[in-house]
Amino acid sequence: MEKNAGTIDRIVRVVIGIILLYAVATGKVSGIVMYVAGLLGLMMLVTAALAYCPLYPIMKINTASK
């Protein structure tokens, strides 16, 4: 698994992930949106931590510096 997410990409993912999880934790969203936001928030944090996005190879994107 080669890294394909660059530094700025990872920072943006962390910020979005934290915002989504904050919205879930504080009850700003409810119902099905709560579950979707929670799942997306976790996915964003995991992909940022691993520096790998599984969708990038499919779309032929690589934001990591070479």
C-alpha positions, 0 to 999 in steps of 0.5 A: 500500500503506497502512500498517495495522500499528501500533507495538505490533503491529510490536514484537510481530512483530519479537520473534516473528520474532527468536524463531522465527529464533533457534530455527531458527539454534540447531537448537531445531527440525528437520524441516518445523517448521524450514522453517515457523518460518524462513518465518514468522520472515522474514514477521514481520520483513518485515511489521514493517519494511513496517508492512503485513500483507496479511491485515489488509485481508481481515479488516478490521483496522487497528492503525495510528493514523490 
